[in-house]
Amino acid sequence: MRHARTWVLVGWFIALLFCARVIVQTTFVADLSAFMPKMPTARQQLLVDQLRDGFITRLVMVGIEGGDATQRAQLSQQLAQALRKAPDFLAVQNGDAATRDRDQAYMFGNRYLLSPAVTPERFTAGGLRQAIGESLSALSGNAGMALKQLLPRDPTAETLAILEQFAGESQPATQAGAWASRDGQRAILLLQTRADGADLDAQSAAIEHVRQAFDAIPGRTAATRLVMSGAGVFSVASRARVEHEVMRLGLAGMVLVIALLLPVYRSVGLLLLGLLPVLTGALVGITAVSLGFGQVHGLTLGFGTTLIGEAVDYSIYTFIQHGGGHGSSGFWRTIRLGVMTSVAGFGALLFSGFPGLSQLGLYSISGLVAAALVTRYVLPLLMPAQLRLRDLSGVGRWNRGSSAWAAMRGCCCCCWPAPSPWSRGTTTRSGIASCPRSAPSPARSRSWTPRCEATSARWTCATSPASRRPTSSRRCVAPKRPARSCAASSRVASWAASIRRRPPSPAWTRNAAGRRPCRASRTCAPPSTRRWPACRSVPRNWRGSSPTRRRRDSGRP
Amino acid sequence: VANHRFPFLRLLAAAGALVAMTSAARAQDLQLPELMRLLAVQKSARATFVERKSIGLLDKPVDSSGELSFTAPDRLEKRTLSPRPESLVLEGDRLTIETQARKLTISLQSHPEAAAFVESIRGTLAGDLGALEKFYAPELSGRVERWTLQLVPRQPEMLKIVTRIRFEGSQSAVHLIVFEQADGDRSEMQIKPVAVP
C-alpha cells in the first residue's frame, strides 16, 4: 500500500515536471487568427494577414500638442530624426521636405517601372503621339507652368500617372514644414512598426521607445506633450487594462473564496491542497494544447481555466465527504458522471472549424480529466487522516446571531437594485430583496404571475379558487413575513431555494394547514444530518396561500 | 531793360505753367489706395478669359479659355472650358482643383507658394492691399482710365518661379494679367467682363 502511494506521487510529480518542461517551450499567442476559420478562403486569408501584419495594424499615429506651431514642428522634426535611427520602425513620416523630395525622386527615377500606364502599346508611334499630346494639353491647364519642367524628361507623364494612384482628395495640412492636424493644434507623425500588430510586446516596446525619445529631446518645454493612437496602441492599452482588471478581480475572488473556505477547512494547508487538482489540470491542459496545436492562445487559457474551474468542487466534495466519514463509492460515481458529461460537452468543441475553439475543447477535456484523476488518486494520499471540518449545515443558525452576517445581509438588501414588475420577480439567492414589493398592474400580471409563483417563495400568485375569473382578478399574495423581515433567517432562504428547484405541486398550494408536505427525501433529510432544512423549519406563522388568507391580503400592495 | 526783364518773367510763367501742369498731371495719376478702394467696391464680377502661355520648350504658344467669377470677399473661380475642362476654386483658405480625373483640395496655409500665387489675383480683385503687400511689392502707374499694377514677389522662393505679375485695367475692371516667369516663359490672360444679370 505504501509502495503504491509512493508510485502515485512520483508519477504525478514526473507528469508535472514534463508539463513544466513543455510549457516553458510553448509559444503563447494573442492574435485573433486562431478564431478565424481553419481553412480560410482567399478573402478570409487576406483579412487574417491584414489583421496580423497589415499596414494599419503596424501604424502608430503620434501627435505633439502644446506650445506654438513652430515649436511643435521643430519637436516633430527632432522626434522623427531620433526615431529614424531606431530599429523598431520601418518608416517615420512627418511631412518634412527632405523625405518628400526623396520620395519624389524615387518615383521619378523609377517611373517606367512603376507607372500603371506603361504597356507595350504606349511605346508605338500612335501611343507616344497620344501620350505626348495629352502632356501638351495638360500644359494649358492651371498646373501647366509647373508641369513644363517635367515635360523634357518625362514626355509621356508617367510620374503623374504614379502620383495619381496615391493622391487622395486632400492632403495633410502642413505647418512650419511638418504635418499638422486639421485644426492646426497638433503636429502629426506617422510611424510604421517593424513588428507585427499582433506582437503586443514589441508594440509595447515601440510605444515606450517613442515616449523615451520624446522625453529625451533637449530643450523641450513642459507645455508640449505627446499623444499616441493606432491599433497597436489600443491593443497595448487594452491589454494593460485587462491585466489590471484580472489582477484586481482575481484577487477579490480569491479573498472571497479563502474567506469562505478557510473557516470551513480550518487549515491553510487543506486550502492549498484543494487547489492542486485545478492547478494540475491547468498545467496538463496547456501541455496538451501545446503538443496538439504547437501554440496556445491567450483566450484558450483564459476561458479554459474558467471552464475547468469546476474542478475546485471536486476537492471540496472530497474533503467534505472525507470529513463526514461517509463511504466514497457512490461519491466517486457522481464525480465520474460529472466529469464524463463535461468531457462529452467540451468534446464537441474539438470538431470546431476554428482552431481557437478546438484548443479550448482539448484544454478543458484534458484539464478536467487530469483534475479528476488528481482528486481521485493523489489528493487522498496527501490529505490528513482526520479532517476537522466545520459543519456547514449550521450556517443558518450560526449566522443568525452573527452581527457581521447581519450587517452583510443589510447591505445586500439595501444595495440590490430596486425591483420593478419588469424584473418578473427574478429571485436572488436570498429570495427576499428582488421580489416585487408592489403588486404588478393587472395588465402585466398575466405574464408575471406564473413566473412569480414558480420562482419565489415570498410571493405566491394564484388564480382565486372561484377560479375562472378574468385575468385581471388574479392576485399576487405575499405570505406574511417572519418578524425579522430583511434579515430573515437564511434557513428560510435556503429552504426557499430548495423548493424553487421543484415545480409547485397542487398538493402544496392546497395545503391549508400551512405545512409543506414532506415528500422528497432529498429535501427532507433526517433532522440529525441537517444538510437540508427539515420540514420543521418552516416558519410557524406561515400560512401558505389559503383562500381565506388570500381574501384577507387582497388589499395588500 | 525790358528785354532783360521779360525772359525772367517768361521763365517764371513757364515755370508756373510747368508746376500747374505737373500738379494737374499728378491729380490725374491714380494712387494705389484709390485703386484698391475702386476695386473693393465691386462685390462680384464675371468675365470670360483667354489665356496664352508662351513656353520656351514649345514652338508655339498654348491657348486655353473659359470663365472667371469673383465673389467678394474671398471666392474666386476659374473654370477652364477648352481645350480640356478644369476648374479651380479658391474659397477662403481652401483651393480646390478639379479635373476630369480627380479632385484635389489643398490648404493654402500648408502651401505658401500656392498661396502667394493665388493671392496676387484675389487680392487685386478684392482690393485687399494688405494681402497684396504681404507677398508683393506693388507698383502702380497710369490714370484711372488705364492703369497698370505691377507686383514683384517679396519671397526669394517665389522669385525663383515668378519675377513679375502685371495687371492692366481701367476703372474697376481688370483687362489683362501677365505672369512673367523666371525662365523667360510668360502667360497672358485677356479678360472680358460679362455683365452680371
Interface residues (C-beta under 8 A of the other chain):
Chain A: L136 S137 A138 L139 S140 G141 N142 A143 G144 M145 K148 L151 P152 E164 A167 E169 S170 Q171 P172 A173 T174 Q175 A180 G184
Chain B: E51 K53 I55 L57 L58 V62 D63 S64 K78 T80 P83 R84 E86 L88 I97 T99 A101 R102 K103 L104 T105 I106 S107 Q109 S110 H111 I161 F179 Q181 D185 S187
